[in-house]
Amino acid sequence: MKRFLTAALAALLLLSLASCGGTPADDVPEMPDADTQPQEQDTPPEPTPEELAAQEVEDLLASMTLEEKVGQLFFVRVPDAEAVSDVSTYHLGGYILFGRDTADQTADSLIQTIQSYQDAAAADTGIPLLIGVDEEGGTVVRVSSNPHLRSAKFPSPQKAYASGGMEAVLADTREKDLLLSALGFNVNLAPVADVSTDPNDFIYDRTLGQDASATADFVSQVVTQMSADGLGSVLKHFPGYGNNVDTHTGIAVDQRPLETFEASDFLPFQAGTEAGGGKTAVLVSHNIMAAVDDTLPASLSPAVHDLLREQLGFDGVVMTDDLAMEAVAAYSADGAVAVMALEAGNDLVITRDYRTQIPKVIDAVASGALAEDTIDTACRRVLTWKQELGMIGR
């Protein structure tokens, strides 16, 4: 009875509430479906500095004509005449100065000469030139051979190393970097990464003269110093010169097995590319590496370039040795040796014969014999190298 009364009172109470304005069940507002609610839009992530840099290169590449892109792939010897006008005529990527170009110049006159080349590039494409020189020390000294530019020649790597180990080598490297930069150079075609311990080898005097391990350490530390000083470095002469003869005057055939290169010659190049990051390039020799390609000089061999790209994992700028050397002159029946060099995988062509070679490359692209994508890939690497060296953007 008590439970019944309680239930009845509860029923009356509910009825009373309903009559006093309680909300009927069918008047309860519906909750919006979750899928129909406005969603907060995800803010796209800020591009990384690397992505911004890559996009800058892509934008620049897209703005260039074929002629301008081809010109950027030529790192050439300064001509006897019309050096300033040729910068814009051929849209050159860079000039390499030899002893002839620095002889009898004072520091001021050399600075002004180099600046005149850069001014011509600025007025043409707006892309600064690579200004390079071979200042290895010892027997190859294109700048310090002039007493107006330095009171004494830079010592060879062997001599610097003998005088005080790597500490002396690095002090010498820094002094060299500062001098070259002050004169207007942004690339030194050094260090020599070849391994040679035999004084009878043609290349010996230009090397450290030590085994592969010591040479790899030398190259790594020198490249690191050059990178810190803002100077581009070039490791030469891939795949390793060994005991081969001088390719300035003829063909050198290297019969050593691939295992010898892997255990010795490649080590300094691997160390240098890892240490230099984006500021180092690799120069390929004209030696025939019979273990990989017994037909073509390394500089013109796709197989040797594949080895450098794939086995050593190098994705930076690769350049030829001077294509005007006797060792490569006979390999192109129509004289278009630069076309062969680019087809092989080089990004930069070193030559004094650019007035002939640049038109041949442009013609090869126009005829379909050379893919424009090959030009774009090489030019992208060249522009990225210039960017890493602080010459464009960033």
C-alpha atoms as a printed R data frame, in Angstrom:
    type eleno elety resid chain resno       x      y       z
1   ATOM     1    CA   MET     A     1   0.000  0.000   0.000
2   ATOM     2    CA   LYS     A     2   2.807  2.395   0.882
3   ATOM     3    CA   ARG     A     3   4.648  1.600  -2.407
4   ATOM     4    CA   PHE     A     4   1.359  2.248  -4.328
5   ATOM     5    CA   LEU     A     5   0.849  5.668  -2.694
6   ATOM     6    CA   THR     A     6   4.417  6.615  -3.435
7   ATOM     7    CA   ALA     A     7   3.999  5.648  -7.091
8   ATOM     8    CA   ALA     A     8   0.755  7.551  -7.360
9   ATOM     9    CA   LEU     A     9   2.261 10.697  -5.882
10  ATOM    10    CA   ALA     A    10   5.116 10.469  -8.345
11  ATOM    11    CA   ALA     A    11   2.692 10.188 -11.257
12  ATOM    12    CA   LEU     A    12   0.749 13.223 -10.075
13  ATOM    13    CA   LEU     A    13   3.944 15.229  -9.734
14  ATOM    14    CA   LEU     A    14   4.985 14.469 -13.323
15  ATOM    15    CA   LEU     A    15   1.530 15.421 -14.605
16  ATOM    16    CA   SER     A    16   1.725 18.709 -12.732
17  ATOM    17    CA   LEU     A    17   5.086 19.567 -14.191
18  ATOM    18    CA   ALA     A    18   3.858 18.895 -17.705
19  ATOM    19    CA   SER     A    19   0.861 21.186 -17.227
20  ATOM    20    CA   CYS     A    20   3.124 23.959 -15.882
21  ATOM    21    CA   GLY     A    21   5.144 24.261 -19.100
22  ATOM    22    CA   GLY     A    22   7.593 21.368 -19.046
23  ATOM    23    CA   THR     A    23   9.160 20.682 -22.449
24  ATOM    24    CA   PRO     A    24   7.434 17.917 -24.425
25  ATOM    25    CA   ALA     A    25   9.664 15.193 -25.762
26  ATOM    26    CA   ASP     A    26   9.025 16.161 -29.381
27  ATOM    27    CA   ASP     A    27  10.099 19.767 -28.654
28  ATOM    28    CA   VAL     A    28  13.602 18.777 -27.527
29  ATOM    29    CA   PRO     A    29  16.071 20.398 -29.973
30  ATOM    30    CA   GLU     A    30  17.989 17.938 -32.103
31  ATOM    31    CA   MET     A    31  21.759 17.799 -31.745
32  ATOM    32    CA   PRO     A    32  23.516 18.467 -35.049
33  ATOM    33    CA   ASP     A    33  25.122 15.469 -36.652
34  ATOM    34    CA   ALA     A    34  28.881 15.301 -36.008
35  ATOM    35    CA   ASP     A    35  29.575 15.212 -39.742
36  ATOM    36    CA   THR     A    36  27.689 18.482 -40.321
37  ATOM    37    CA   GLN     A    37  29.585 20.507 -37.692
38  ATOM    38    CA   PRO     A    38  32.119 22.989 -39.100
39  ATOM    39    CA   GLN     A    39  35.589 21.480 -39.007
40  ATOM    40    CA   GLU     A    40  38.731 23.401 -38.154
41  ATOM    41    CA   GLN     A    41  40.903 23.561 -41.272
42  ATOM    42    CA   ASP     A    42  44.417 22.137 -40.874
43  ATOM    43    CA   THR     A    43  47.067 24.820 -41.309
44  ATOM    44    CA   PRO     A    44  49.615 23.631 -43.858
45  ATOM    45    CA   PRO     A    45  53.087 23.256 -42.338
46  ATOM    46    CA   GLU     A    46  55.617 25.966 -43.039
47  ATOM    47    CA   PRO     A    47  58.038 24.890 -45.778
48  ATOM    48    CA   THR     A    48  61.474 23.939 -44.508
49  ATOM    49    CA   PRO     A    49  64.553 25.963 -45.508
50  ATOM    50    CA   GLU     A    50  65.572 23.048 -47.730
51  ATOM    51    CA   GLU     A    51  62.200 23.081 -49.492
52  ATOM    52    CA   LEU     A    52  62.359 26.843 -49.988
53  ATOM    53    CA   ALA     A    53  65.871 26.560 -51.415
54  ATOM    54    CA   ALA     A    54  64.842 23.786 -53.798
55  ATOM    55    CA   GLN     A    55  61.834 25.792 -54.966
56  ATOM    56    CA   GLU     A    56  64.035 28.816 -55.555
57  ATOM    57    CA   VAL     A    57  66.219 26.740 -57.884
58  ATOM    58    CA   GLU     A    58  63.171 25.318 -59.672
59  ATOM    59    CA   ASP     A    59  61.741 28.800 -60.213
60  ATOM    60    CA   LEU     A    60  65.039 30.048 -61.594
61  ATOM    61    CA   LEU     A    61  65.406 27.023 -63.854
62  ATOM    62    CA   ALA     A    62  61.882 27.479 -65.204
63  ATOM    63    CA   SER     A    63  62.642 31.094 -66.123
64  ATOM    64    CA   MET     A    64  65.686 30.237 -68.254
65  ATOM    65    CA   THR     A    65  65.908 29.701 -71.999
66  ATOM    66    CA   LEU     A    66  67.579 26.610 -73.432
67  ATOM    67    CA   GLU     A    67  70.586 28.708 -74.452
68  ATOM    68    CA   GLU     A    68  70.941 30.062 -70.915
69  ATOM    69    CA   LYS     A    69  70.693 26.597 -69.374
70  ATOM    70    CA   VAL     A    70  73.303 25.151 -71.728
71  ATOM    71    CA   GLY     A    71  75.655 28.054 -71.051
72  ATOM    72    CA   GLN     A    72  75.470 27.389 -67.315
73  ATOM    73    CA   LEU     A    73  76.980 23.942 -67.936
74  ATOM    74    CA   PHE     A    74  80.268 25.364 -69.224
75  ATOM    75    CA   PHE     A    75  83.068 26.161 -66.764
76  ATOM    76    CA   VAL     A    76  85.635 27.389 -69.253
77  ATOM    77    CA   ARG     A    77  89.115 28.690 -69.589
78  ATOM    78    CA   VAL     A    78  89.292 32.476 -69.947
79  ATOM    79    CA   PRO     A    79  89.835 33.286 -73.644
80  ATOM    80    CA   ASP     A    80  92.618 35.477 -74.998
81  ATOM    81    CA   ALA     A    81  90.094 38.041 -76.232
82  ATOM    82    CA   GLU     A    82  86.452 39.035 -75.701
83  ATOM    83    CA   ALA     A    83  86.322 37.486 -72.246
84  ATOM    84    CA   VAL     A    84  83.792 40.011 -70.960
85  ATOM    85    CA   SER     A    85  81.476 39.923 -73.978
86  ATOM    86    CA   ASP     A    86  81.559 36.111 -74.157
87  ATOM    87    CA   VAL     A    87  79.974 35.893 -70.711
88  ATOM    88    CA   SER     A    88  76.704 37.183 -72.163
89  ATOM    89    CA   THR     A    89  77.135 35.851 -75.699
90  ATOM    90    CA   TYR     A    90  77.301 32.273 -74.388
91  ATOM    91    CA   HIS     A    91  75.586 32.755 -70.966
92  ATOM    92    CA   LEU     A    92  78.573 31.074 -69.351
93  ATOM    93    CA   GLY     A    93  78.429 29.235 -66.049
94  ATOM    94    CA   GLY     A    94  81.949 30.142 -65.015
95  ATOM    95    CA   TYR     A    95  85.544 30.997 -65.825
96  ATOM    96    CA   ILE     A    96  88.702 29.174 -64.763
97  ATOM    97    CA   LEU     A    97  91.813 31.335 -64.543
98  ATOM    98    CA   PHE     A    98  95.244 29.937 -65.330
99  ATOM    99    CA   GLY     A    99  98.716 31.338 -64.733
100 ATOM   100    CA   ARG     A   100  98.499 33.359 -67.928
101 ATOM   101    CA   ASP     A   101  95.430 35.144 -66.559
102 ATOM   102    CA   THR     A   102  97.012 36.092 -63.229
103 ATOM   103    CA   ALA     A   103 100.558 36.802 -64.337
104 ATOM   104    CA   ASP     A   104 101.743 40.389 -63.877
105 ATOM   105    CA   GLN     A   105  98.468 41.384 -62.227
106 ATOM   106    CA   THR     A   106  98.328 43.198 -58.938
107 ATOM   107    CA   ALA     A   107  95.678 42.264 -56.412
108 ATOM   108    CA   ASP     A   108  93.631 45.329 -57.357
109 ATOM   109    CA   SER     A   109  93.797 44.707 -61.081
110 ATOM   110    CA   LEU     A   110  92.871 41.030 -60.694
111 ATOM   111    CA   ILE     A   111  89.920 41.937 -58.472
112 ATOM   112    CA   GLN     A   112  88.745 44.425 -61.096
113 ATOM   113    CA   THR     A   113  89.175 41.892 -63.908
114 ATOM   114    CA   ILE     A   114  87.122 39.261 -62.103
115 ATOM   115    CA   GLN     A   115  84.502 41.846 -61.180
116 ATOM   116    CA   SER     A   116  84.134 42.790 -64.851
117 ATOM   117    CA   TYR     A   117  83.202 39.164 -65.593
118 ATOM   118    CA   GLN     A   118  80.672 39.141 -62.768
119 ATOM   119    CA   ASP     A   119  79.192 42.447 -63.909
120 ATOM   120    CA   ALA     A   120  78.652 40.967 -67.368
121 ATOM   121    CA   ALA     A   121  76.883 37.947 -65.847
122 ATOM   122    CA   ALA     A   122  74.700 40.209 -63.705
123 ATOM   123    CA   ALA     A   123  73.634 42.166 -66.780
124 ATOM   124    CA   ASP     A   124  72.940 38.959 -68.715
125 ATOM   125    CA   THR     A   125  71.174 36.238 -66.683
126 ATOM   126    CA   GLY     A   126  71.673 37.708 -63.224
127 ATOM   127    CA   ILE     A   127  73.340 34.434 -62.219
128 ATOM   128    CA   PRO     A   128  76.878 34.924 -60.864
129 ATOM   129    CA   LEU     A   129  79.778 33.085 -62.433
130 ATOM   130    CA   LEU     A   130  81.802 30.334 -60.860
131 ATOM   131    CA   ILE     A   131  85.306 31.800 -60.761
132 ATOM   132    CA   GLY     A   132  87.761 28.956 -60.359
133 ATOM   133    CA   VAL     A   133  91.477 28.345 -60.196
134 ATOM   134    CA   ASP     A   134  93.875 25.450 -59.644
135 ATOM   135    CA   GLU     A   135  95.729 26.500 -56.510
136 ATOM   136    CA   GLU     A   136  96.828 23.116 -55.176
137 ATOM   137    CA   GLY     A   137 100.192 24.224 -53.841
138 ATOM   138    CA   GLY     A   138 103.592 22.950 -54.973
139 ATOM   139    CA   THR     A   139 103.750 22.445 -58.737
140 ATOM   140    CA   VAL     A   140 100.235 23.765 -59.474
141 ATOM   141    CA   VAL     A   141  99.950 27.366 -58.282
142 ATOM   142    CA   ARG     A   142  98.097 29.693 -60.643
143 ATOM   143    CA   VAL     A   143  97.842 32.565 -58.147
144 ATOM   144    CA   SER     A   144 100.734 32.362 -55.699
145 ATOM   145    CA   SER     A   145 103.189 31.956 -58.570
146 ATOM   146    CA   ASN     A   146 102.716 35.712 -59.004
147 ATOM   147    CA   PRO     A   147 104.827 37.536 -56.359
148 ATOM   148    CA   HIS     A   148 102.467 40.514 -56.598
149 ATOM   149    CA   LEU     A   149  99.715 38.325 -55.156
150 ATOM   150    CA   ARG     A   150 101.734 36.375 -52.577
151 ATOM   151    CA   SER     A   151 105.363 36.663 -51.567
152 ATOM   152    CA   ALA     A   152 105.947 32.904 -51.919
153 ATOM   153    CA   LYS     A   153 104.239 29.981 -53.623
154 ATOM   154    CA   PHE     A   154 101.953 27.872 -51.475
155 ATOM   155    CA   PRO     A   155 103.716 24.649 -50.496
156 ATOM   156    CA   SER     A   156 102.637 21.278 -51.816
157 ATOM   157    CA   PRO     A   157 100.398 19.157 -49.574
158 ATOM   158    CA   GLN     A   158 103.364 16.881 -48.903
159 ATOM   159    CA   LYS     A   159 105.593 19.752 -47.824
160 ATOM   160    CA   ALA     A   160 102.924 21.335 -45.615
161 ATOM   161    CA   TYR     A   161 102.174 17.951 -44.017
162 ATOM   162    CA   ALA     A   162 105.861 17.267 -43.384
163 ATOM   163    CA   SER     A   163 106.279 20.651 -41.692
164 ATOM   164    CA   GLY     A   164 103.570 20.165 -39.088
165 ATOM   165    CA   GLY     A   165 101.039 17.472 -39.899
166 ATOM   166    CA   MET     A   166  97.379 18.255 -40.491
167 ATOM   167    CA   GLU     A   167  97.563 21.383 -38.336
168 ATOM   168    CA   ALA     A   168  99.997 22.916 -40.823
169 ATOM   169    CA   VAL     A   169  97.938 21.691 -43.788
170 ATOM   170    CA   LEU     A   170  94.778 23.304 -42.435
171 ATOM   171    CA   ALA     A   171  96.540 26.581 -41.618
172 ATOM   172    CA   ASP     A   172  97.837 26.615 -45.185
173 ATOM   173    CA   THR     A   173  94.345 25.806 -46.507
174 ATOM   174    CA   ARG     A   174  92.761 28.656 -44.570
175 ATOM   175    CA   GLU     A   175  95.348 31.178 -45.763
176 ATOM   176    CA   LYS     A   176  94.776 30.008 -49.321
177 ATOM   177    CA   ASP     A   177  90.990 30.266 -48.966
178 ATOM   178    CA   LEU     A   178  91.134 33.786 -47.588
179 ATOM   179    CA   LEU     A   179  93.458 34.992 -50.336
180 ATOM   180    CA   LEU     A   180  91.415 33.460 -53.149
181 ATOM   181    CA   SER     A   181  88.134 34.751 -51.741
182 ATOM   182    CA   ALA     A   182  89.546 38.256 -51.361
183 ATOM   183    CA   LEU     A   183  90.589 38.232 -55.026
184 ATOM   184    CA   GLY     A   184  87.120 37.170 -56.198
185 ATOM   185    CA   PHE     A   185  87.468 33.408 -56.607
186 ATOM   186    CA   ASN     A   186  84.692 31.184 -55.273
187 ATOM   187    CA   VAL     A   187  86.044 27.769 -56.311
188 ATOM   188    CA   ASN     A   188  89.459 26.186 -55.897
189 ATOM   189    CA   LEU     A   189  89.894 23.057 -58.003
190 ATOM   190    CA   ALA     A   190  91.450 21.224 -55.072
191 ATOM   191    CA   PRO     A   191  92.246 19.088 -53.123
192 ATOM   192    CA   VAL     A   192  93.876 16.302 -55.097
193 ATOM   193    CA   ALA     A   193  92.212 13.152 -53.778
194 ATOM   194    CA   ASP     A   194  94.388 10.696 -55.687
195 ATOM   195    CA   VAL     A   195  96.285  8.070 -53.700
196 ATOM   196    CA   SER     A   196  99.969  7.727 -54.588
197 ATOM   197    CA   THR     A   197 102.943  6.558 -52.545
198 ATOM   198    CA   ASP     A   198 105.377  6.034 -55.418
199 ATOM   199    CA   PRO     A   199 107.556  9.034 -56.381
200 ATOM   200    CA   ASN     A   200 107.718  7.620 -59.898
201 ATOM   201    CA   ASP     A   201 103.975  8.155 -60.448
202 ATOM   202    CA   PHE     A   202 103.062 11.102 -62.671
203 ATOM   203    CA   ILE     A   203 100.550 12.364 -60.091
204 ATOM   204    CA   TYR     A   204 102.695 11.753 -56.982
205 ATOM   205    CA   ASP     A   205 104.026 15.298 -56.455
206 ATOM   206    CA   ARG     A   206 100.475 16.692 -56.397
207 ATOM   207    CA   THR     A   207  99.179 14.214 -53.804
208 ATOM   208    CA   LEU     A   208  99.681 13.864 -50.070
209 ATOM   209    CA   GLY     A   209 102.013 10.962 -50.830
210 ATOM   210    CA   GLN     A   210 100.392  8.787 -48.164
211 ATOM   211    CA   ASP     A   211  98.186  5.683 -48.174
212 ATOM   212    CA   ALA     A   212  94.431  5.694 -48.758
213 ATOM   213    CA   SER     A   213  93.482  6.077 -45.096
214 ATOM   214    CA   ALA     A   214  95.759  9.069 -44.500
215 ATOM   215    CA   THR     A   215  94.733 10.626 -47.822
216 ATOM   216    CA   ALA     A   216  91.043 10.221 -46.936
217 ATOM   217    CA   ASP     A   217  91.599 12.001 -43.621
218 ATOM   218    CA   PHE     A   218  93.541 14.768 -45.378
219 ATOM   219    CA   VAL     A   219  90.793 15.280 -47.973
220 ATOM   220    CA   SER     A   220  88.030 15.247 -45.369
221 ATOM   221    CA   GLN     A   221  89.686 17.879 -43.186
222 ATOM   222    CA   VAL     A   222  90.725 20.136 -46.082
223 ATOM   223    CA   VAL     A   223  87.241 20.060 -47.606
224 ATOM   224    CA   THR     A   224  85.690 20.799 -44.212
225 ATOM   225    CA   GLN     A   225  87.973 23.827 -43.834
226 ATOM   226    CA   MET     A   226  87.212 25.073 -47.334
227 ATOM   227    CA   SER     A   227  83.491 24.689 -46.711
228 ATOM   228    CA   ALA     A   228  83.763 26.666 -43.469
229 ATOM   229    CA   ASP     A   229  85.612 29.394 -45.380
230 ATOM   230    CA   GLY     A   230  82.858 29.527 -47.998
231 ATOM   231    CA   LEU     A   231  85.041 28.312 -50.858
232 ATOM   232    CA   GLY     A   232  83.900 25.607 -53.255
233 ATOM   233    CA   SER     A   233  86.140 22.537 -53.453
234 ATOM   234    CA   VAL     A   234  86.674 20.061 -56.292
235 ATOM   235    CA   LEU     A   235  87.909 16.537 -55.617
236 ATOM   236    CA   LYS     A   236  90.113 15.261 -58.400
237 ATOM   237    CA   HIS     A   237  90.748 13.049 -60.354
238 ATOM   238    CA   PHE     A   238  87.993 10.427 -60.022
239 ATOM   239    CA   PRO     A   239  88.144  7.388 -60.103
240 ATOM   240    CA   GLY     A   240  91.716  7.823 -58.893
241 ATOM   241    CA   TYR     A   241  94.824  8.483 -60.962
242 ATOM   242    CA   GLY     A   242  97.023  5.684 -59.657
243 ATOM   243    CA   ASN     A   243 100.249  5.267 -61.618
244 ATOM   244    CA   ASN     A   244  98.825  6.347 -64.964
245 ATOM   245    CA   VAL     A   245 100.601  8.612 -67.435
246 ATOM   246    CA   ASP     A   246  99.804 12.255 -68.154
247 ATOM   247    CA   THR     A   247  96.502 12.492 -70.073
248 ATOM   248    CA   HIS     A   248  97.333 15.994 -71.302
249 ATOM   249    CA   THR     A   249  99.351 14.332 -74.051
250 ATOM   250    CA   GLY     A   250  97.731 10.934 -74.644
251 ATOM   251    CA   ILE     A   251  95.483  8.109 -73.495
252 ATOM   252    CA   ALA     A   252  96.077  6.347 -70.174
253 ATOM   253    CA   VAL     A   253  94.550  2.900 -69.670
254 ATOM   254    CA   ASP     A   254  94.190  1.823 -66.039
255 ATOM   255    CA   GLN     A   255  94.131 -1.994 -65.868
256 ATOM   256    CA   ARG     A   256  93.687 -2.294 -62.099
257 ATOM   257    CA   PRO     A   257  90.751 -4.404 -60.859
258 ATOM   258    CA   LEU     A   258  87.673 -2.720 -59.397
259 ATOM   259    CA   GLU     A   259  88.511 -4.180 -55.988
260 ATOM   260    CA   THR     A   260  91.670 -2.053 -55.868
261 ATOM   261    CA   PHE     A   261  89.654  1.116 -56.427
262 ATOM   262    CA   GLU     A   262  87.093  0.084 -53.812
263 ATOM   263    CA   ALA     A   263  89.734 -0.686 -51.203
264 ATOM   264    CA   SER     A   264  91.900  2.360 -51.858
265 ATOM   265    CA   ASP     A   265  91.194  4.992 -54.513
266 ATOM   266    CA   PHE     A   266  87.515  5.567 -53.701
267 ATOM   267    CA   LEU     A   267  88.113  6.195 -49.986
268 ATOM   268    CA   PRO     A   268  89.308  9.835 -50.254
269 ATOM   269    CA   PHE     A   269  86.464 10.684 -52.637
270 ATOM   270    CA   GLN     A   270  83.890  9.209 -50.273
271 ATOM   271    CA   ALA     A   271  85.424 11.066 -47.329
272 ATOM   272    CA   GLY     A   272  85.512 14.344 -49.241
273 ATOM   273    CA   THR     A   273  81.956 14.237 -50.556
274 ATOM   274    CA   GLU     A   274  80.628 13.413 -47.096
275 ATOM   275    CA   ALA     A   275  82.627 16.225 -45.461
276 ATOM   276    CA   GLY     A   276  81.951 18.881 -48.083
277 ATOM   277    CA   GLY     A   277  78.189 18.555 -48.215
278 ATOM   278    CA   GLY     A   278  76.759 20.697 -50.982
279 ATOM   279    CA   LYS     A   279  79.925 22.784 -51.389
280 ATOM   280    CA   THR     A   280  82.100 20.164 -53.029
281 ATOM   281    CA   ALA     A   281  82.168 18.816 -56.584
282 ATOM   282    CA   VAL     A   282  84.008 15.931 -58.243
283 ATOM   283    CA   LEU     A   283  86.216 16.150 -61.335
284 ATOM   284    CA   VAL     A   284  86.461 13.025 -63.519
285 ATOM   285    CA   SER     A   285  89.728 12.169 -65.261
286 ATOM   286    CA   HIS     A   286  90.329 11.055 -68.834
287 ATOM   287    CA   ASN     A   287  91.894  7.751 -67.760
288 ATOM   288    CA   ILE     A   288  90.248  4.635 -69.182
289 ATOM   289    CA   MET     A   289  89.070  2.542 -66.223
290 ATOM   290    CA   ALA     A   290  89.236 -0.864 -67.892
291 ATOM   291    CA   ALA     A   291  87.505 -2.678 -65.021
292 ATOM   292    CA   VAL     A   292  84.323 -0.677 -65.682
293 ATOM   293    CA   ASP     A   293  84.572  0.609 -69.266
294 ATOM   294    CA   ASP     A   294  87.489 -0.445 -71.452
295 ATOM   295    CA   THR     A   295  86.380  1.709 -74.377
296 ATOM   296    CA   LEU     A   296  85.790  5.265 -73.195
297 ATOM   297    CA   PRO     A   297  87.758  7.650 -70.977
298 ATOM   298    CA   ALA     A   298  86.177  7.954 -67.525
299 ATOM   299    CA   SER     A   299  85.115 11.532 -68.328
300 ATOM   300    CA   LEU     A   300  82.959 10.283 -71.226
301 ATOM   301    CA   SER     A   301  81.829  6.974 -69.724
302 ATOM   302    CA   PRO     A   302  78.227  6.575 -68.482
303 ATOM   303    CA   ALA     A   303  79.318  3.436 -66.579
304 ATOM   304    CA   VAL     A   304  81.947  5.316 -64.584
305 ATOM   305    CA   HIS     A   305  79.476  8.090 -63.767
306 ATOM   306    CA   ASP     A   306  76.906  5.502 -62.668
307 ATOM   307    CA   LEU     A   307  79.564  4.116 -60.337
308 ATOM   308    CA   LEU     A   308  80.108  7.554 -58.807
309 ATOM   309    CA   ARG     A   309  76.382  8.251 -58.461
310 ATOM   310    CA   GLU     A   310  75.193  4.836 -57.311
311 ATOM   311    CA   GLN     A   311  78.039  3.074 -55.516
312 ATOM   312    CA   LEU     A   312  79.497  6.203 -53.921
313 ATOM   313    CA   GLY     A   313  76.090  7.896 -53.636
314 ATOM   314    CA   PHE     A   314  77.253 11.303 -54.862
315 ATOM   315    CA   ASP     A   315  74.459 13.610 -56.072
316 ATOM   316    CA   GLY     A   316  76.417 16.856 -56.393
317 ATOM   317    CA   VAL     A   317  78.114 18.490 -59.357
318 ATOM   318    CA   VAL     A   318  80.336 16.282 -61.504
319 ATOM   319    CA   MET     A   319  82.650 17.926 -64.032
320 ATOM   320    CA   THR     A   320  84.999 16.786 -66.756
321 ATOM   321    CA   ASP     A   321  88.696 17.365 -66.842
322 ATOM   322    CA   ASP     A   322  89.637 19.728 -69.685
323 ATOM   323    CA   LEU     A   323  88.046 18.315 -72.849
324 ATOM   324    CA   ALA     A   324  90.688 19.999 -74.971
325 ATOM   325    CA   MET     A   325  93.257 17.434 -73.797
326 ATOM   326    CA   GLU     A   326  94.673 15.012 -76.353
327 ATOM   327    CA   ALA     A   327  93.237 12.034 -74.437
328 ATOM   328    CA   VAL     A   328  89.660 12.822 -75.499
329 ATOM   329    CA   ALA     A   329  90.027 14.689 -78.779
330 ATOM   330    CA   ALA     A   330  89.485 11.610 -80.965
331 ATOM   331    CA   TYR     A   331  86.382 10.188 -79.296
332 ATOM   332    CA   SER     A   332  83.752 12.247 -81.101
333 ATOM   333    CA   ALA     A   333  83.658 11.888 -84.863
334 ATOM   334    CA   ASP     A   334  81.733 15.134 -85.368
335 ATOM   335    CA   GLY     A   335  83.669 17.019 -82.704
336 ATOM   336    CA   ALA     A   336  80.708 17.233 -80.313
337 ATOM   337    CA   VAL     A   337  82.642 15.914 -77.340
338 ATOM   338    CA   ALA     A   338  80.676 18.099 -74.897
339 ATOM   339    CA   VAL     A   339  77.468 16.341 -75.985
340 ATOM   340    CA   MET     A   340  79.096 13.014 -75.113
341 ATOM   341    CA   ALA     A   341  80.228 14.409 -71.767
342 ATOM   342    CA   LEU     A   342  76.717 15.542 -70.825
343 ATOM   343    CA   GLU     A   343  75.191 12.267 -72.008
344 ATOM   344    CA   ALA     A   344  77.687 10.438 -69.786
345 ATOM   345    CA   GLY     A   345  76.434 12.254 -66.687
346 ATOM   346    CA   ASN     A   346  78.628 15.320 -66.269
347 ATOM   347    CA   ASP     A   347  77.021 18.549 -65.070
348 ATOM   348    CA   LEU     A   348  79.854 20.915 -65.935
349 ATOM   349    CA   VAL     A   349  82.092 20.852 -68.987
350 ATOM   350    CA   ILE     A   350  85.610 22.221 -68.659
351 ATOM   351    CA   THR     A   351  87.000 23.296 -72.012
352 ATOM   352    CA   ARG     A   352  88.682 26.128 -73.859
353 ATOM   353    CA   ASP     A   353  86.690 25.200 -76.996
354 ATOM   354    CA   TYR     A   354  83.332 26.460 -75.703
355 ATOM   355    CA   ARG     A   355  82.609 28.640 -78.726
356 ATOM   356    CA   THR     A   356  82.348 25.456 -80.774
357 ATOM   357    CA   GLN     A   357  80.937 23.111 -78.157
358 ATOM   358    CA   ILE     A   358  78.017 25.224 -76.832
359 ATOM   359    CA   PRO     A   359  76.334 25.536 -80.255
360 ATOM   360    CA   LYS     A   360  76.794 21.772 -80.779
361 ATOM   361    CA   VAL     A   361  74.995 21.035 -77.503
362 ATOM   362    CA   ILE     A   362  72.129 23.392 -78.400
363 ATOM   363    CA   ASP     A   363  71.844 21.776 -81.844
364 ATOM   364    CA   ALA     A   364  71.812 18.291 -80.286
365 ATOM   365    CA   VAL     A   365  68.873 19.268 -78.065
366 ATOM   366    CA   ALA     A   366  67.017 20.901 -80.960
367 ATOM   367    CA   SER     A   367  67.415 17.767 -83.091
368 ATOM   368    CA   GLY     A   368  66.368 15.438 -80.291
369 ATOM   369    CA   ALA     A   369  69.772 13.747 -80.118
370 ATOM   370    CA   LEU     A   370  70.212 15.044 -76.564
371 ATOM   371    CA   ALA     A   371  67.239 15.181 -74.185
372 ATOM   372    CA   GLU     A   372  66.436 18.587 -72.712
373 ATOM   373    CA   ASP     A   373  65.776 16.782 -69.433
374 ATOM   374    CA   THR     A   374  69.500 15.940 -69.370
375 ATOM   375    CA   ILE     A   375  70.253 19.650 -69.629
376 ATOM   376    CA   ASP     A   376  67.720 20.492 -66.902
377 ATOM   377    CA   THR     A   377  69.127 17.900 -64.494
378 ATOM   378    CA   ALA     A   378  72.670 19.165 -64.950
379 ATOM   379    CA   CYS     A   379  71.662 22.833 -64.734
380 ATOM   380    CA   ARG     A   380  69.661 22.155 -61.569
381 ATOM   381    CA   ARG     A   381  72.782 20.738 -59.917
382 ATOM   382    CA   VAL     A   382  74.920 23.664 -61.053
383 ATOM   383    CA   LEU     A   383  72.421 26.207 -59.739
384 ATOM   384    CA   THR     A   384  72.142 24.307 -56.458
385 ATOM   385    CA   TRP     A   385  75.948 24.357 -56.092
386 ATOM   386    CA   LYS     A   386  75.964 28.111 -56.669
387 ATOM   387    CA   GLN     A   387  73.204 28.443 -54.097
388 ATOM   388    CA   GLU     A   388  75.172 26.394 -51.549
389 ATOM   389    CA   LEU     A   389  78.150 28.667 -52.121
390 ATOM   390    CA   GLY     A   390  76.015 31.713 -51.329
391 ATOM   391    CA   MET     A   391  76.123 33.030 -54.878
392 ATOM   392    CA   ILE     A   392  72.370 33.016 -55.458
393 ATOM   393    CA   GLY     A   393  69.351 33.308 -53.183
394 ATOM   394    CA   ARG     A   394  69.058 32.253 -49.580
